[in-house]
Amino acid sequence: MATSETTVTPSNFTSDDIAFDWVNENFSVQTRELVKDHPWSRVYRLQGNSGVAYLKLIPSHEKGVLNKTQQISRHFPATVPEVTASNGDLGLLIMREFAGIPLHDDPTEVQIRKLLTTYADMQVAASQNKELLSELPWFKLDNIIRNFFEFLDPETTRQGEVGADYFLNPAEAAGYFKALIVRSEILEDMLSRVAPLPPTLNHCDLHGGNTAEKPDGSMIIFDWDDAIIGPAGLSLHRLLGGCSGLYRLLNGDPDINQEAPHLQRLFSAYANRLALGGYADYPVLIDAMPAAVTVGSMQSISLYGKFPEDNEEYRESIAEILRKRLDDLLELCDLLTLNSRQNTIEFVNDYLQNGVPWRATYLLDKYLSWHPNDEELHGWAATLHMNAGQWEAAMANFATLLNTHPERAESHFNMGVALLKSGQPEQAMQAFETTQKIDDAFDGASEYLAKASDIVERLQRATVPHLAPAVRLSDEEKNSNTVESENLDLATRMFREHGYVVMENLFPAELIREISDEFFKRYNSYFEDRLYSDNLILGDKRRMVSVALEGALNSPRLYGSTLVVELMKRLLGDDYVMGSYNAVVSLPGAQPKGLHKDYPPLFKNDPVENHVTPPFAISVLFPLIELTEEHGITSMRKGTHLLPDETPFDAPEQKPLLKLGDAVIFDYCTAHDGLANNTDSVRPLLAMVFHRVWFRDALNYVHQKAIIITPEEMEKVPDAQKHLFRWAQSDGAELKTDAIEAWNKGIEPGGMI
């Protein structure tokens, strides 16, 4: 059995020395250039005294294709390059220069239409050419279907070839095989519709890379290695973008004209030319052509098994081709089920059992677009959408059910859940209230109504000038390190609108106490009112200390908090990094820091409108002690992240009092102030600062490390979070000192809290 680990022998070509000894007997070569190098062929461009020619080398197991090329060239001299010499034993042929410009892989629609009509003319002529029909191998539908499934089947024993699991990973290949083999009956039934199409010449690998346009506008088609005699259409899957789109077009799906408006024009150009030439009537072509294109796609897939190459880049490139074509076939199979409710249910269940829920949902949605009155399947689709977090789609299903049965409490309740999850708490409240009016004891309605009411109340409170925007995680969310989607959505909404959000109950209090103990043990030497060489002075009795990720201070529960991770992805991008880890230490008697932003505008010298940017750095700040107002809390100014002014004194002030386990998450451009510490104890706040991957704080970390983590501590970081710190192993690892001298020279940092 061939697998992705199989060691294979590359295609065996005649050596260049032997090949060019033979070439020189037939063509005087001055220079040569390798223009194609594939496992199935190599092509050299030859420059000689008599002009330009091309040498094609075929691997030893494919030498039979030389005869195809010679015969086709002889019958179609105007559209196929002339073969001037060949050697079947060596697998070599020389073709005359055709003076055309290759279309490559991005031909225009006009060029594709011209190619299709040229090809159709060849097929009309070939269908009437008994000599040509007798010279080439013939199409056998049963063989193509068998070869296709054997190529996919990981249990097939192979001789000299490989299967799909050589290119795809074995589990992926097996998944495609399982999905398609259970659909083979409906697929084969559809493929049998090729029968009315007369036999003719088929290229079987027709695309822009195998064609060229001559100066007079006519087309040249080359590389006929896979040519066979069979129904027209076997070669169109690449030019028409697969087989499922054509099936949709010819079976009246109106959406395809919007998705691929060129498809109708291309098919019409090809089919009209065949019909006008007398190959087959247009209605016959419409009925049979999707089957022919599908057969051709299946054959093209299995042919890759003949050309293994122990080269990872080649294998991955073929894997991408296979995925695209196999997905297209699965799409076609889904379309074929839509006229049968039983088949649809069967294949939805098959997708679910094989771990492909998105395909199950897609198939149900497609079925319901054709059969919109099937209430039972609307309910099933809604459940799948809810499981996948596709709230808008689920709401559409529930709306359909409620239009028919507005008296069903369950549908109102489910609609309310979807509304709540999609960030529409006001509408969700109405749905839950309606649920209770219909059934005042409906399970879960009271709980969800309370959730929605709490979110609405928090949104309303956040609009009050002196109140901080706040979201509270439940004890279950905190203890399991999870976050309900509605809380994540609310935090995102508040941050974007106000520039910060207070997260209540974000971390377990016992974890923060453990971290606090570690911090006081390791960093109490910084609790004196004097200058240090490795920290940043922020004002009177206030300094920023870089904190090493070690011991309890290297806690994945902090930087790996699900709420923090998901919020940072939304606000900074999936590739965000942890830019710094520090503590702001406020000593007893420290005076207020003063209103400030942690960083100036990125484009300060540009016009004022360019000063406001999306977030580029975000602080997650939390206390390491039980705070009181006397300790000097951090006051915030809502909405100032959207103001270019660096000291917006007119903005309303909020003074959130954080409990142990709470945090305030704020934009680097949100104005805030560290208030006076009027106690006789130290007030430390720990801050994790996250950046967009390209940003580095060039102001606040000139004299100290932004991130301190040893290789040993890096090993303790879970794989999912290692990307946060990798940057610090290079440009962030160098410590710059002499902070005292810098301070004495009056270098004023942007400042922290």
GUPAVEX-85452 format. One line per field, with one value per residue (C-alpha): residue number from 1; x, y, z. Coordinates in steps of 0.2 Angstrom, whole numbers. Layout:
N
seq <- (NUM:...)
xx <- (X:...)
yy <- (Y:...)
zz <- (Z:...)
This chain:
753
seq <- (1:2:3:4:5:6:7:8:9:10:11:12:13:14:15:16:17:18:19:20:21:22:23:24:25:26:27:28:29:30:31:32:33:34:35:36:37:38:39:40:41:42:43:44:45:46:47:48:49:50:51:52:53:54:55:56:57:58:59:60:61:62:63:64:65:66:67:68:69:70:71:72:73:74:75:76:77:78:79:80:81:82:83:84:85:86:87:88:89:90:91:92:93:94:95:96:97:98:99:100:101:102:103:104:105:106:107:108:109:110:111:112:113:114:115:116:117:118:119:120:121:122:123:124:125:126:127:128:129:130:131:132:133:134:135:136:137:138:139:140:141:142:143:144:145:146:147:148:149:150:151:152:153:154:155:156:157:158:159:160:161:162:163:164:165:166:167:168:169:170:171:172:173:174:175:176:177:178:179:180:181:182:183:184:185:186:187:188:189:190:191:192:193:194:195:196:197:198:199:200:201:202:203:204:205:206:207:208:209:210:211:212:213:214:215:216:217:218:219:220:221:222:223:224:225:226:227:228:229:230:231:232:233:234:235:236:237:238:239:240:241:242:243:244:245:246:247:248:249:250:251:252:253:254:255:256:257:258:259:260:261:262:263:264:265:266:267:268:269:270:271:272:273:274:275:276:277:278:279:280:281:282:283:284:285:286:287:288:289:290:291:292:293:294:295:296:297:298:299:300:301:302:303:304:305:306:307:308:309:310:311:312:313:314:315:316:317:318:319:320:321:322:323:324:325:326:327:328:329:330:331:332:333:334:335:336:337:338:339:340:341:342:343:344:345:346:347:348:349:350:351:352:353:354:355:356:357:358:359:360:361:362:363:364:365:366:367:368:369:370:371:372:373:374:375:376:377:378:379:380:381:382:383:384:385:386:387:388:389:390:391:392:393:394:395:396:397:398:399:400:401:402:403:404:405:406:407:408:409:410:411:412:413:414:415:416:417:418:419:420:421:422:423:424:425:426:427:428:429:430:431:432:433:434:435:436:437:438:439:440:441:442:443:444:445:446:447:448:449:450:451:452:453:454:455:456:457:458:459:460:461:462:463:464:465:466:467:468:469:470:471:472:473:474:475:476:477:478:479:480:481:482:483:484:485:486:487:488:489:490:491:492:493:494:495:496:497:498:499:500:501:502:503:504:505:506:507:508:509:510:511:512:513:514:515:516:517:518:519:520:521:522:523:524:525:526:527:528:529:530:531:532:533:534:535:536:537:538:539:540:541:542:543:544:545:546:547:548:549:550:551:552:553:554:555:556:557:558:559:560:561:562:563:564:565:566:567:568:569:570:571:572:573:574:575:576:577:578:579:580:581:582:583:584:585:586:587:588:589:590:591:592:593:594:595:596:597:598:599:600:601:602:603:604:605:606:607:608:609:610:611:612:613:614:615:616:617:618:619:620:621:622:623:624:625:626:627:628:629:630:631:632:633:634:635:636:637:638:639:640:641:642:643:644:645:646:647:648:649:650:651:652:653:654:655:656:657:658:659:660:661:662:663:664:665:666:667:668:669:670:671:672:673:674:675:676:677:678:679:680:681:682:683:684:685:686:687:688:689:690:691:692:693:694:695:696:697:698:699:700:701:702:703:704:705:706:707:708:709:710:711:712:713:714:715:716:717:718:719:720:721:722:723:724:725:726:727:728:729:730:731:732:733:734:735:736:737:738:739:740:741:742:743:744:745:746:747:748:749:750:751:752:753)
xx <- (0:7:6:14:29:32:49:47:58:57:51:65:70:83:99:102:118:109:95:105:116:100:94:109:106:89:92:108:107:116:108:95:84:74:57:46:52:38:38:27:38:53:53:69:68:81:89:98:103:86:77:68:61:56:62:50:56:44:47:50:34:24:33:16:10:22:11:-4:5:11:-6:-15:-2:-4:-23:-23:-8:-16:-19:-6:13:21:32:47:56:53:61:49:63:71:54:59:51:55:42:43:41:23:27:13:12:8:-8:0:-12:-21:-30:-43:-61:-59:-44:-53:-68:-57:-48:-65:-71:-55:-56:-74:-70:-57:-69:-82:-69:-62:-79:-81:-63:-63:-44:-41:-54:-45:-28:-30:-36:-54:-64:-70:-82:-81:-62:-61:-73:-63:-46:-53:-59:-43:-33:-42:-43:-29:-31:-27:-12:-2:11:22:10:4:-12:-20:-12:5:1:-12:-10:-17:-32:-37:-36:-46:-59:-61:-63:-76:-86:-86:-88:-105:-110:-104:-121:-129:-112:-112:-130:-126:-111:-120:-129:-113:-119:-128:-112:-103:-85:-72:-55:-52:-36:-39:-27:-33:-28:-19:-2:-5:-10:-4:-11:-2:0:-15:-26:-28:-24:-11:-14:0:4:-8:0:-17:-28:-42:-57:-73:-88:-84:-82:-69:-56:-66:-65:-50:-56:-74:-68:-73:-89:-101:-103:-108:-120:-128:-128:-137:-149:-156:-147:-149:-135:-122:-124:-120:-105:-98:-106:-93:-98:-114:-104:-90:-101:-113:-98:-92:-108:-115:-100:-102:-121:-118:-105:-117:-108:-124:-140:-139:-152:-142:-126:-135:-140:-124:-110:-110:-107:-93:-84:-85:-78:-64:-60:-60:-48:-37:-36:-31:-18:-7:-4:7:19:26:41:51:50:40:36:29:19:11:7:-2:-11:-18:-24:-32:-41:-48:-55:-61:-70:-78:-84:-91:-100:-107:-113:-121:-131:-136:-144:-155:-170:-171:-175:-169:-152:-150:-153:-142:-127:-129:-128:-113:-104:-108:-102:-85:-82:-86:-100:-98:-102:-117:-123:-119:-129:-144:-144:-143:-158:-168:-165:-173:-186:-190:-205:-197:-199:-191:-175:-175:-175:-160:-151:-154:-146:-131:-129:-130:-117:-105:-108:-117:-130:-136:-139:-148:-159:-165:-170:-179:-188:-195:-201:-209:-218:-227:-229:-228:-235:-220:-211:-195:-193:-194:-182:-169:-171:-167:-151:-145:-149:-140:-125:-125:-124:-142:-147:-162:-170:-165:-174:-190:-188:-186:-201:-212:-206:-212:-228:-231:-224:-219:-210:-200:-183:-169:-179:-177:-159:-156:-168:-157:-141:-148:-155:-138:-129:-142:-140:-121:-122:-133:-122:-107:-115:-116:-101:-93:-96:-83:-88:-87:-90:-91:-87:-96:-87:-89:-80:-67:-63:-64:-54:-68:-79:-96:-98:-110:-97:-83:-94:-98:-80:-75:-90:-86:-67:-70:-82:-74:-56:-56:-66:-65:-66:-73:-69:-56:-43:-45:-41:-30:-19:-16:-11:1:8:8:18:31:32:35:48:58:56:55:72:63:52:64:63:79:86:89:99:86:69:59:55:37:36:36:39:32:42:40:49:52:46:54:43:48:40:23:25:26:8:-1:-17:-13:-7:-17:-33:-46:-54:-38:-32:-49:-50:-32:-35:-50:-42:-23:-24:-21:-2:-1:13:17:26:31:28:30:24:20:26:18:27:19:16:17:9:-3:6:-5:-16:-7:-7:5:11:10:1:10:9:11:18:4:-13:-23:-36:-21:-18:-32:-28:-34:-27:-8:-4:-16:-12:-20:-18:-22:-18:-8:-15:-33:-35:-44:-46:-32:-20:-22:-32:-30:-43:-49:-56:-69:-68:-51:-43:-53:-46:-29:-27:-14:-21:-40:-44:-62:-66:-76:-67:-70:-62:-65:-60:-53:-54:-41:-44:-51:-42:-44:-40:-36:-29:-11:-20:-33:-30:-28:-20:-12:-19:-10:-5:-10:-7:9:10:17:4:10:0:5:3:4:5:1:6:2:16:25:25:39:38:52:48:45:59:74:83:76:70:52:52:63:62:75:75:71:55:51:49:36:25:12:14:-1:7:25:22:19:38:48:52:60:73:81:78:70:84:97:97:100:106:111:93:100:110:95:84:96:97:78:73:54:46:28:24:14:0)
yy <- (0:17:30:47:39:28:29:30:29:46:45:37:48:45:54:71:65:50:62:75:63:58:76:81:67:76:94:105:112:128:132:123:129:118:125:112:99:88:70:66:75:87:100:109:124:121:135:129:134:129:139:134:117:108:92:82:68:55:44:25:19:32:30:24:42:47:38:48:65:59:54:69:80:72:74:92:101:118:117:104:106:96:81:81:66:54:39:27:17:32:42:57:68:84:97:111:129:135:154:156:165:152:157:150:148:165:166:179:175:179:168:153:155:155:140:131:134:129:113:110:111:98:87:88:83:69:62:59:53:34:33:43:35:18:25:30:22:22:29:15:22:7:8:26:24:9:18:33:24:13:28:35:19:17:-2:-4:-14:-5:-10:4:18:27:32:48:45:48:66:69:64:46:52:65:53:40:54:58:39:36:51:47:28:30:42:31:25:42:47:33:35:53:48:35:50:52:38:48:58:51:46:59:66:72:80:76:90:105:122:138:130:118:130:146:160:163:180:178:174:156:143:129:115:104:90:77:64:59:60:47:43:47:58:77:86:75:89:104:103:115:128:128:128:111:100:106:124:117:105:120:130:117:112:130:136:155:159:152:166:179:168:164:175:169:151:152:161:149:134:141:145:127:118:129:125:106:107:118:105:91:82:82:92:106:98:82:92:101:84:74:87:88:69:70:84:75:59:69:76:59:52:67:64:46:49:57:40:36:50:50:61:61:80:88:104:93:82:97:106:90:89:106:101:85:94:106:93:81:95:99:81:81:97:89:74:85:93:76:72:88:80:66:70:53:54:71:65:50:60:74:60:53:70:71:54:57:73:85:96:111:100:93:110:116:101:105:123:119:107:120:133:120:114:129:122:107:112:96:100:118:113:101:115:127:115:113:131:134:121:129:147:152:163:173:157:149:164:162:144:149:164:151:140:155:161:144:141:157:148:137:142:132:141:158:152:146:162:172:162:165:183:184:175:187:202:208:207:219:208:192:199:200:183:176:186:179:161:164:171:155:143:152:136:134:127:140:155:163:161:167:182:187:185:196:209:210:213:227:235:234:243:256:259:261:276:285:297:292:273:261:249:232:214:200:182:169:158:144:154:159:142:133:147:148:163:163:171:184:190:190:200:212:215:218:230:240:240:247:260:266:261:250:237:231:212:207:190:187:177:166:176:162:162:181:179:166:177:192:182:178:196:203:189:193:211:219:227:240:246:260:278:279:277:260:256:244:252:267:281:287:301:304:287:278:266:253:236:223:207:190:176:164:153:158:174:163:158:152:156:174:176:161:167:162:179:188:177:178:197:200:190:201:217:214:200:181:184:196:195:199:215:218:211:224:230:248:250:265:268:275:293:293:308:306:302:314:312:304:290:277:281:296:295:283:297:312:323:319:328:327:314:302:302:290:272:255:248:243:239:234:233:220:228:220:223:211:217:220:238:252:270:276:265:276:267:270:282:280:292:283:287:295:282:291:308:315:325:317:325:326:334:337:319:312:302:285:277:258:249:233:217:203:194:209:217:233:230:247:254:261:277:278:292:287:293:283:292:295:281:288:272:266:251:247:246:235:233:219:223:212:222:214:221:219:208:223:235:238:250:262:274:265:251:261:256:239:223:222:203:193:174:160:145:135:145:146:127:129:140:129:127:138:153:151:163:177:177:171:189:192:179:191:209:210:201:215:225:243:251:268:274:286:296:296:303:316:322:324:310:309:293:291:284:270:270)
zz <- (0:-5:9:11:18:3:-5:-24:-39:-49:-67:-78:-93:-106:-100:-108:-116:-125:-129:-137:-147:-155:-157:-166:-179:-183:-179:-178:-160:-156:-139:-128:-113:-101:-102:-93:-80:-74:-68:-84:-97:-100:-113:-121:-132:-146:-156:-172:-189:-196:-183:-167:-162:-146:-139:-128:-116:-110:-95:-99:-93:-104:-121:-129:-129:-143:-155:-149:-152:-170:-175:-169:-176:-193:-193:-187:-193:-191:-173:-166:-168:-181:-176:-186:-178:-164:-156:-147:-138:-131:-127:-138:-151:-159:-163:-175:-168:-168:-166:-153:-136:-122:-113:-96:-82:-83:-100:-103:-106:-124:-126:-117:-129:-144:-137:-134:-151:-159:-148:-153:-171:-169:-160:-173:-186:-176:-173:-192:-194:-193:-196:-180:-170:-173:-169:-151:-135:-131:-116:-104:-91:-79:-79:-75:-61:-54:-56:-47:-32:-31:-32:-16:-7:6:6:-13:-17:-30:-43:-48:-44:-29:-21:-15:2:-6:-9:5:23:25:36:23:9:18:22:4:0:13:8:-10:-10:0:-14:-28:-33:-36:-44:-56:-60:-66:-75:-86:-94:-105:-116:-130:-134:-149:-147:-152:-148:-130:-125:-106:-99:-108:-99:-103:-100:-114:-127:-136:-147:-164:-171:-182:-167:-171:-157:-155:-143:-137:-124:-130:-119:-110:-126:-128:-139:-129:-126:-129:-112:-104:-105:-99:-80:-78:-91:-83:-65:-61:-63:-49:-57:-74:-66:-57:-72:-83:-70:-67:-52:-53:-41:-52:-64:-51:-44:-61:-75:-88:-86:-97:-110:-111:-111:-124:-136:-134:-135:-149:-160:-157:-161:-177:-183:-181:-166:-156:-153:-140:-128:-128:-124:-110:-102:-105:-103:-84:-83:-96:-87:-71:-79:-85:-68:-60:-73:-71:-52:-54:-67:-54:-46:-61:-57:-39:-36:-19:-18:-4:-14:-29:-18:-9:-26:-31:-15:-17:-34:-28:-13:-25:-37:-24:-15:-31:-33:-16:-20:-35:-25:-13:-27:-34:-17:-17:-26:-13:6:11:2:10:27:24:18:31:44:35:36:54:58:49:58:44:51:40:25:34:37:19:12:23:19:1:2:11:-2:-14:-2:10:18:27:45:52:42:47:65:62:52:66:78:67:65:84:87:75:82:66:75:60:50:65:67:49:52:68:59:46:60:69:53:52:71:81:96:99:115:110:94:103:116:103:93:109:112:95:96:113:106:91:101:101:119:118:105:115:130:120:113:131:138:124:128:146:140:131:144:161:166:150:156:154:149:166:167:149:152:167:156:142:155:163:147:142:160:158:141:148:163:151:143:160:160:177:176:169:155:164:160:173:170:179:192:180:166:178:185:168:159:146:140:134:116:123:136:123:111:125:130:112:109:125:121:103:109:125:123:138:148:166:166:183:189:175:186:201:216:223:208:210:228:223:209:222:235:221:216:233:237:220:218:236:233:221:235:241:236:226:208:200:184:177:179:172:183:181:193:211:220:205:194:181:184:171:177:172:167:180:194:198:187:172:172:156:165:164:146:140:147:135:136:134:119:110:113:107:92:87:91:86:74:76:76:91:103:121:120:138:156:170:186:190:208:218:234:250:248:229:220:205:189:179:164:150:136:136:118:107:90:78:64:75:61:50:49:65:57:55:74:78:73:76:92:90:108:123:142:153:170:187:205:216:232:239:233:242:235:247:237:222:209:190:184:166:152:141:122:123:111:98:102:95:111:122:138:136:152:147:145:159:172:179:194:193:210:205:216:216:200:191:177:166:148:139:122:123:117:130:143:161:177:192:207:224:236:252:262:270:259:242:228:213:197:185:167:152:136:119:103:84:78:69:84:96:111:107:121:137:136:131:147:152:144:139:140:151:149:149:138:153:156:138:138:151:140:131:112:109:117:112:98:110:116:101:95:112:109:96:96:113:122:123:139:138:154:161:166:179:166:155:168:173:155:156:144:148:144:138:155:162:175)
